[in-house]
Amino acid sequence: MRNILLIIIVSLLHSCDNPNGKVTESKQLNERITRLEQKMDSLTHTSNTEVEGYSNKSTVSEDGHCQGITKKGTQCKRKAKNNGYCWQHGG
């Protein structure tokens, strides 16, 4: 009888939540959130820098074709004017 009572007590103690465990888990989650926020901030900063930065893309394609995109999703094959587009795509 004593052994059974001891087993029950030990089982109950193991099944109880450890308050320090919850604090540790909460701390780990907060640290992870902070790291993820820092990553998001760095990615946002990089993205904004690229958008605001200088773009060396030529306005006229090297082969002289229009830079417009057709309904099929391919590049237009018409000859481009000075602005890089044909008559149909805004030239």
PATI-223628 format. One line per field, with one value per residue: residue number from 0; residue in one letter; chain; x, y, z of N, C-alpha, C in turn. Coordinates in nm, 3 decimals, always signed. Layout:
BEGIN
seq (NUM,...)
type (A,...)
mol (A,...)
n.px (X,...)
n.py (Y,...)
n.pz (Z,...)
ca.px (X,...)
ca.py (Y,...)
ca.pz (Z,...)
c.px (X,...)
c.py (Y,...)
c.pz (Z,...)
This chain:
BEGIN
seq (0,1,2,3,4,5,6,7,8,9,10,11,12,13,14,15,16,17,18,19,20,21,22,23,24,25,26,27,28,29,30,31,32,33,34,35,36,37,38,39,40,41,42,43,44,45,46,47,48,49,50,51,52,53,54,55,56,57,58,59,60,61,62,63,64,65,66,67,68,69,70,71,72,73,74,75,76,77,78,79,80,81,82,83,84,85,86,87,88,89,90)
type (M,R,N,I,L,L,I,I,I,V,S,L,L,H,S,C,D,N,P,N,G,K,V,T,E,S,K,Q,L,N,E,R,I,T,R,L,E,Q,K,M,D,S,L,T,H,T,S,N,T,E,V,E,G,Y,S,N,K,S,T,V,S,E,D,G,H,C,Q,G,I,T,K,K,G,T,Q,C,K,R,K,A,K,N,N,G,Y,C,W,Q,H,G,G)
mol (A,A,A,A,A,A,A,A,A,A,A,A,A,A,A,A,A,A,A,A,A,A,A,A,A,A,A,A,A,A,A,A,A,A,A,A,A,A,A,A,A,A,A,A,A,A,A,A,A,A,A,A,A,A,A,A,A,A,A,A,A,A,A,A,A,A,A,A,A,A,A,A,A,A,A,A,A,A,A,A,A,A,A,A,A,A,A,A,A,A,A)
n.px (+0.083,+0.190,+0.385,+0.230,+0.102,+0.326,+0.408,+0.190,+0.211,+0.461,+0.403,+0.209,+0.363,+0.541,+0.364,+0.273,+0.282,+0.581,+0.657,+0.884,+0.960,+0.763,+0.819,+1.074,+1.016,+0.851,+1.033,+1.213,+1.046,+0.991,+1.249,+1.287,+1.087,+1.187,+1.426,+1.317,+1.172,+1.386,+1.511,+1.308,+1.301,+1.558,+1.536,+1.331,+1.455,+1.666,+1.518,+1.389,+1.612,+1.705,+1.493,+1.488,+1.739,+1.988,+1.907,+2.046,+1.930,+1.873,+1.675,+1.614,+1.604,+1.879,+1.869,+1.693,+1.425,+1.082,+1.008,+0.776,+0.527,+0.352,+0.008,+0.036,+0.250,+0.506,+0.796,+0.739,+0.778,+0.806,+0.964,+1.129,+1.070,+1.236,+1.182,+1.183,+0.963,+0.713,+0.468,+0.226,+0.258,+0.308,+0.481)
n.py (-0.120,+0.120,+0.156,+0.194,+0.433,+0.599,+0.585,+0.708,+0.968,+1.048,+1.037,+1.238,+1.461,+1.473,+1.522,+1.775,+2.113,+2.284,+2.588,+2.739,+2.631,+2.727,+2.998,+2.998,+2.899,+3.104,+3.315,+3.222,+3.223,+3.498,+3.592,+3.472,+3.598,+3.858,+3.823,+3.749,+3.982,+4.159,+4.047,+4.088,+4.368,+4.421,+4.307,+4.462,+4.712,+4.663,+4.611,+4.861,+5.020,+4.923,+4.992,+5.272,+5.329,+5.377,+5.277,+5.094,+5.012,+5.017,+5.241,+5.183,+4.885,+4.666,+4.534,+4.682,+4.625,+4.652,+4.710,+4.631,+4.405,+4.131,+4.003,+3.732,+3.718,+3.740,+3.916,+4.202,+4.208,+4.415,+4.702,+4.938,+5.277,+5.588,+5.594,+5.333,+5.176,+5.039,+5.164,+5.062,+4.996,+5.231,+5.411)
n.pz (+0.000,+0.077,-0.120,-0.347,-0.287,-0.280,-0.548,-0.672,-0.566,-0.668,-0.940,-0.960,-0.893,-1.109,-1.313,-1.266,-1.372,-1.432,-1.307,-1.362,-1.602,-1.777,-1.768,-1.876,-2.133,-2.226,-2.225,-2.419,-2.644,-2.663,-2.720,-2.967,-3.117,-3.112,-3.259,-3.509,-3.571,-3.601,-3.825,-4.014,-4.017,-4.120,-4.374,-4.483,-4.481,-4.662,-4.893,-4.932,-4.978,-5.222,-5.389,-5.372,-5.456,-5.720,-6.044,-6.297,-6.527,-6.865,-7.063,-7.317,-7.496,-7.568,-7.813,-7.956,-7.952,-7.841,-7.496,-7.385,-7.251,-7.375,-7.394,-7.365,-7.202,-7.292,-7.425,-7.624,-7.980,-8.152,-8.310,-8.108,-7.999,-7.907,-7.632,-7.551,-7.604,-7.824,-8.069,-7.978,-7.709,-7.581,-7.704)
ca.px (+0.000,+0.281,+0.449,+0.130,+0.087,+0.449,+0.403,+0.090,+0.267,+0.567,+0.335,+0.147,+0.469,+0.592,+0.262,+0.251,+0.359,+0.692,+0.643,+1.009,+0.957,+0.679,+0.892,+1.182,+0.956,+0.806,+1.154,+1.264,+0.956,+1.014,+1.377,+1.266,+1.009,+1.279,+1.514,+1.238,+1.144,+1.510,+1.529,+1.210,+1.347,+1.674,+1.488,+1.257,+1.554,+1.734,+1.423,+1.371,+1.736,+1.710,+1.392,+1.526,+1.873,+2.004,+1.884,+2.123,+1.857,+1.859,+1.537,+1.600,+1.666,+2.000,+1.839,+1.602,+1.287,+0.996,+1.018,+0.642,+0.495,+0.228,-0.091,+0.088,+0.356,+0.637,+0.836,+0.692,+0.883,+0.808,+1.076,+1.102,+1.106,+1.338,+1.148,+1.196,+0.838,+0.656,+0.349,+0.115,+0.285,+0.328,+0.593)
ca.py (+0.000,+0.234,+0.171,+0.249,+0.574,+0.666,+0.594,+0.810,+1.100,+1.078,+1.063,+1.370,+1.562,+1.481,+1.574,+1.917,+2.205,+2.353,+2.731,+2.787,+2.586,+2.820,+3.124,+2.975,+2.889,+3.238,+3.392,+3.174,+3.273,+3.642,+3.609,+3.434,+3.706,+3.971,+3.791,+3.755,+4.123,+4.218,+3.999,+4.157,+4.506,+4.426,+4.279,+4.580,+4.816,+4.626,+4.629,+5.004,+5.073,+4.886,+5.068,+5.412,+5.341,+5.399,+5.162,+5.112,+4.950,+5.107,+5.262,+5.124,+4.754,+4.661,+4.487,+4.777,+4.580,+4.711,+4.649,+4.595,+4.264,+4.096,+3.932,+3.598,+3.728,+3.746,+4.050,+4.247,+4.195,+4.533,+4.794,+5.039,+5.417,+5.638,+5.567,+5.190,+5.105,+5.055,+5.249,+5.002,+4.991,+5.363,+5.485)
ca.pz (+0.000,+0.084,-0.251,-0.440,-0.250,-0.323,-0.695,-0.705,-0.532,-0.767,-1.068,-0.951,-0.895,-1.246,-1.404,-1.238,-1.455,-1.368,-1.338,-1.423,-1.741,-1.854,-1.776,-1.972,-2.265,-2.262,-2.255,-2.548,-2.748,-2.677,-2.789,-3.108,-3.178,-3.130,-3.372,-3.632,-3.599,-3.651,-3.962,-4.098,-4.032,-4.210,-4.509,-4.526,-4.507,-4.785,-5.003,-4.954,-5.034,-5.363,-5.461,-5.375,-5.513,-5.863,-6.131,-6.419,-6.637,-6.980,-7.103,-7.451,-7.495,-7.651,-7.949,-8.021,-7.944,-7.739,-7.364,-7.342,-7.232,-7.443,-7.312,-7.340,-7.102,-7.356,-7.464,-7.755,-8.082,-8.238,-8.296,-8.006,-8.023,-7.813,-7.492,-7.525,-7.629,-7.959,-8.075,-7.905,-7.565,-7.523,-7.766)
c.px (+0.087,+0.347,+0.354,+0.110,+0.209,+0.451,+0.304,+0.145,+0.375,+0.505,+0.273,+0.251,+0.525,+0.491,+0.233,+0.339,+0.467,+0.682,+0.769,+1.016,+0.877,+0.749,+1.003,+1.127,+0.910,+0.926,+1.210,+1.178,+0.975,+1.145,+1.363,+1.189,+1.100,+1.371,+1.440,+1.204,+1.268,+1.537,+1.434,+1.252,+1.464,+1.631,+1.412,+1.352,+1.627,+1.644,+1.404,+1.495,+1.744,+1.610,+1.434,+1.661,+1.870,+1.980,+1.958,+2.056,+1.835,+1.712,+1.511,+1.671,+1.783,+1.969,+1.739,+1.456,+1.214,+1.012,+0.881,+0.623,+0.359,+0.131,-0.045,+0.199,+0.495,+0.669,+0.786,+0.808,+0.889,+0.931,+1.036,+1.140,+1.207,+1.308,+1.151,+1.071,+0.791,+0.532,+0.236,+0.135,+0.325,+0.439,+0.554)
c.py (+0.126,+0.262,+0.234,+0.397,+0.655,+0.685,+0.702,+0.950,+1.140,+1.110,+1.201,+1.481,+1.580,+1.542,+1.721,+2.002,+2.272,+2.500,+2.789,+2.746,+2.680,+2.953,+3.110,+2.969,+3.026,+3.326,+3.353,+3.225,+3.422,+3.670,+3.576,+3.543,+3.825,+3.945,+3.800,+3.899,+4.192,+4.174,+4.072,+4.301,+4.515,+4.398,+4.398,+4.692,+4.788,+4.650,+4.776,+5.066,+5.043,+4.967,+5.213,+5.434,+5.359,+5.270,+5.185,+5.046,+5.053,+5.122,+5.205,+4.990,+4.752,+4.619,+4.577,+4.736,+4.649,+4.636,+4.608,+4.445,+4.237,+4.028,+3.791,+3.598,+3.730,+3.890,+4.080,+4.243,+4.315,+4.618,+4.905,+5.178,+5.459,+5.606,+5.419,+5.109,+5.132,+5.144,+5.194,+5.007,+5.126,+5.446,+5.595)
c.pz (+0.000,-0.050,-0.352,-0.414,-0.295,-0.475,-0.738,-0.678,-0.633,-0.902,-1.069,-0.958,-1.037,-1.342,-1.381,-1.329,-1.373,-1.403,-1.401,-1.569,-1.829,-1.871,-1.880,-2.114,-2.314,-2.300,-2.391,-2.663,-2.771,-2.750,-2.937,-3.181,-3.206,-3.248,-3.505,-3.670,-3.655,-3.794,-4.057,-4.122,-4.129,-4.354,-4.565,-4.562,-4.638,-4.905,-5.035,-5.016,-5.183,-5.444,-5.477,-5.444,-5.664,-5.939,-6.261,-6.540,-6.748,-7.016,-7.241,-7.448,-7.593,-7.794,-8.021,-8.018,-7.829,-7.606,-7.309,-7.333,-7.296,-7.347,-7.278,-7.235,-7.161,-7.394,-7.605,-7.854,-8.176,-8.211,-8.198,-8.054,-7.916,-7.667,-7.456,-7.554,-7.772,-7.952,-7.988,-7.752,-7.507,-7.585,-7.851)
